[in-house]
Amino acid sequence: MTAPAVPACITPEQATRNWRCPLCHAPPGTPCQAKPEGDHLARYLDAYTAGRLTREYLAAVLAELVVITRWQIVQGGTS
């Protein structure tokens, strides 16, 4: 008999990347930009609107940005 699989914790960054990017149409699981790895802010906004991100996490993402546009690349997520 094998033990039941334990569900992995999904980080907010992974929850964001589970959506297709509305700007560049990067598929789920794929970053919008490869080097340095990052995703468009629009992807974070969609994930927040769908209830996948908390308001606090989105605020932390926005606090790291110098310029805020829908096409802004968010590199690597927040700490």
C-alpha positions, 0 to 999 in steps of 0.5 A: 500500500502506498501513502496518499499523495500530499498536495504541494503548497502553491506559492503566489508566484505559481498561482499567477503563472497558472493563468495564460498571460492576457498580453503575450499569451504565454501558456500556463506554467511558462514565464512571459520573459525567459531572461531574467524570468518574469511575468507581465503585471497583467498576469498578476492582476488577472490572478488577483481578480480571480481570487488567486492572490491576496490583496497584501501580496499584490500590494507587495508586488506593486511596491517593487515596481518603479513604473506601473503599466499592464505590460510591466515585467515582474521579475521573480516574484516577491520575497 
